[in-house]
Amino acid sequence: PVVGFILEKNGNISEDIVSNLELLKMLRVLRSMRLFTSIEGLRLAVLSLINSIPGIFNVAVVTLLFFVLFGIFFLNLFKGSFYSCWLPPRAKSSIDFDAVIANKYDCYNFGGRWVNSRVNFDSLGSAVMSLFIIATAEGFPGLVLSAADAVAPGIQPQRDNNVAFKWVIIAYMLFGSMFVTNLFIEVVINTFDKEQAKIDRDFMLTTFQK
């Protein structure tokens, strides 16, 4: 209110002073910090999240290694196999696309472009990113279809060429998403229990007293 009164009464204040006064208004956000001392549950939740940061970092390192190991596996399995031919609509409608386009050279002969899928396994970095996408189930259906249609590098994908690849991706998604998610949840819950025990003074009791 005081800052607003000053701005209202002094319309000719320079822009620098106005911006500094506006910054002071942002300090009102600090009022919410008083809630941490008055609401025990909120304070416990915030302390648990802060104290779980080292554990979350360790889990992130383990998860990265997990992604790298599987990334190498999928890199050897799918490298260069997610490319496909793109033809202009007019050129595509004038031919029997599936019968004529068998590889990237056929694609070039008909004036097409040999384009890669946005999610692919052509490098370790892209493989790790693709595995992260699978674990979060975002963009998962398109990647499963690309894996099932993949044939070989330089060959036009064929519908359901290898359904086994589809089940490999699905199995990884189920295992990977549950593994990674449960690790992070476990760290936060364990930290929450420790903070709760400190508040309840439970850490002062012996096993027999508990």
C-alpha positions in Angstrom: 0.0 0.0 0.0 2.8 2.4 0.8 4.6 1.8 -2.5 1.3 2.2 -4.4 0.6 5.5 -2.6 4.0 6.9 -3.5 3.6 5.9 -7.1 0.2 7.5 -7.2 1.3 10.8 -5.6 4.5 11.2 -7.6 3.6 10.6 -11.3 6.9 12.2 -12.5 9.2 9.7 -10.8 11.9 8.3 -13.1 11.5 4.9 -14.5 14.5 3.5 -12.5 12.9 4.6 -9.2 9.6 3.1 -10.3 11.3 -0.2 -11.1 13.0 -0.3 -7.7 9.8 0.4 -6.0 8.1 -2.4 -7.9 10.8 -4.7 -6.7 9.9 -3.8 -3.1 6.4 -4.8 -3.8 7.6 -8.3 -4.6 8.9 -8.7 -1.1 5.3 -9.2 0.0 5.8 -12.8 -1.1 8.0 -13.3 2.0 4.8 -13.0 4.1 4.0 -16.5 3.1 7.2 -17.7 4.8 5.4 -17.2 8.1 3.2 -20.2 7.2 6.1 -22.5 7.7 6.3 -21.7 11.4 2.6 -21.8 12.0 1.6 -24.9 10.0 3.6 -27.9 11.2 2.6 -30.2 8.3 3.7 -27.7 5.7 7.1 -27.1 7.4 7.6 -30.9 7.6 6.9 -31.3 3.9 9.2 -28.5 2.8 12.1 -29.7 5.1 11.6 -33.2 3.7 11.9 -32.0 0.1 15.0 -29.9 0.9 16.8 -32.6 2.9 16.0 -35.2 0.2 18.0 -33.3 -2.5 21.2 -35.2 -1.9 19.4 -38.5 -2.1 17.5 -37.4 -5.2 20.9 -36.5 -6.8 22.2 -40.0 -6.1 19.1 -41.5 -7.6 19.5 -39.3 -10.6 23.0 -40.6 -11.1 21.9 -44.2 -10.9 19.0 -43.5 -13.3 21.4 -41.9 -15.8 23.6 -45.0 -15.7 20.5 -47.1 -16.1 19.5 -45.1 -19.2 23.0 -45.2 -20.6 23.2 -49.0 -20.3 19.9 -49.6 -22.0 20.7 -46.8 -24.5 23.7 -48.7 -25.7 21.5 -51.8 -26.2 18.9 -49.9 -28.2 21.5 -48.0 -30.1 22.9 -51.3 -31.5 19.4 -52.5 -32.1 17.8 -49.5 -33.9 20.6 -47.2 -35.1 19.6 -45.7 -38.5 16.4 -47.8 -38.7 13.9 -45.0 -37.9 14.5 -43.2 -41.2 11.6 -43.1 -43.7 10.8 -41.6 -47.1 8.9 -38.4 -47.4 7.3 -37.5 -50.7 5.2 -34.5 -51.7 1.5 -35.3 -51.6 1.1 -35.1 -55.4 4.1 -37.4 -56.1 2.9 -39.9 -53.4 -0.6 -40.1 -54.8 0.7 -40.9 -58.3 2.5 -44.1 -57.3 2.0 -47.2 -55.3 4.1 -46.0 -52.4 4.5 -49.2 -50.5 5.3 -51.2 -53.6 7.7 -48.7 -55.2 9.6 -47.2 -52.3 11.9 -49.9 -50.8 14.9 -48.0 -49.7 16.4 -44.5 -49.6 17.6 -44.6 -53.2 14.1 -45.2 -54.4 13.0 -42.3 -52.3 15.6 -40.0 -53.9 14.7 -41.3 -57.4 11.1 -40.1 -56.9 12.2 -36.7 -55.6 11.6 -37.5 -51.9 13.6 -36.9 -48.8 15.0 -39.5 -46.5 14.0 -38.1 -43.1 14.6 -39.4 -39.5 12.1 -39.8 -36.8 12.1 -37.1 -34.1 12.7 -39.7 -31.5 15.5 -42.1 -32.5 18.4 -44.2 -31.4 21.1 -42.9 -33.8 23.5 -41.7 -31.0 23.9 -42.4 -27.3 22.5 -38.9 -26.5 19.4 -39.4 -28.6 19.0 -42.9 -27.2 19.1 -41.7 -23.6 16.6 -39.0 -24.4 14.3 -41.5 -26.2 14.5 -43.9 -23.2 13.6 -40.9 -20.9 10.6 -40.3 -23.2 9.6 -43.9 -22.9 9.9 -43.9 -19.1 7.6 -40.9 -18.8 5.2 -42.4 -21.3 5.2 -39.2 -23.4 5.4 -39.8 -27.1 5.4 -43.5 -26.3 2.9 -44.8 -28.9 4.7 -43.3 -31.9 8.0 -44.7 -30.8 6.5 -48.2 -30.4 5.1 -48.0 -33.9 8.4 -46.9 -35.3 10.2 -49.8 -33.5 7.7 -52.3 -34.9 8.0 -51.0 -38.4 11.9 -50.7 -38.4 13.7 -53.0 -40.9 17.3 -51.9 -41.3 19.4 -48.8 -42.0 18.6 -47.4 -45.4 15.5 -49.5 -45.8 12.0 -48.1 -45.9 10.0 -49.1 -42.7 7.4 -51.8 -43.3 4.2 -51.9 -41.2 4.6 -54.4 -38.3 7.8 -55.8 -39.7 9.0 -57.0 -36.3 6.3 -57.0 -33.6 8.8 -58.4 -31.1 10.5 -54.9 -31.1 7.2 -53.5 -30.0 7.1 -55.7 -26.9 10.7 -54.9 -26.1 9.8 -51.2 -25.9 6.7 -51.9 -23.9 8.6 -54.1 -21.4 11.2 -51.4 -20.9 8.5 -48.8 -20.4 6.8 -50.8 -17.7 10.0 -51.7 -16.0 11.8 -48.4 -16.5 8.9 -46.1 -15.4 8.2 -48.1 -12.3 11.9 -48.5 -11.4 12.7 -44.8 -11.8 9.5 -43.5 -10.2 9.7 -45.7 -7.2 13.3 -44.8 -6.5 12.5 -41.1 -6.3 9.4 -41.7 -4.3 11.3 -43.9 -1.9 13.9 -41.2 -1.2 11.3 -38.6 -0.5 9.3 -40.9 1.8 12.3 -42.0 3.8 13.4 -38.4 4.3 9.8 -37.5 5.3 9.8 -40.3 7.9 13.1 -39.1 9.3 11.9 -35.6 9.7 8.7 -36.8 11.3 10.7 -38.8 13.8 12.8 -35.8 14.7 9.7 -33.7 15.3 8.1 -36.4 17.4 11.4 -37.0 19.3 11.0 -40.6 18.3 14.7 -40.7 17.5 15.5 -40.4 21.2 13.7 -43.6 22.1 15.3 -47.0 22.1 13.9 -50.0 20.1 12.5 -51.4 23.4 10.7 -48.2 24.3 9.1 -47.9 20.8 
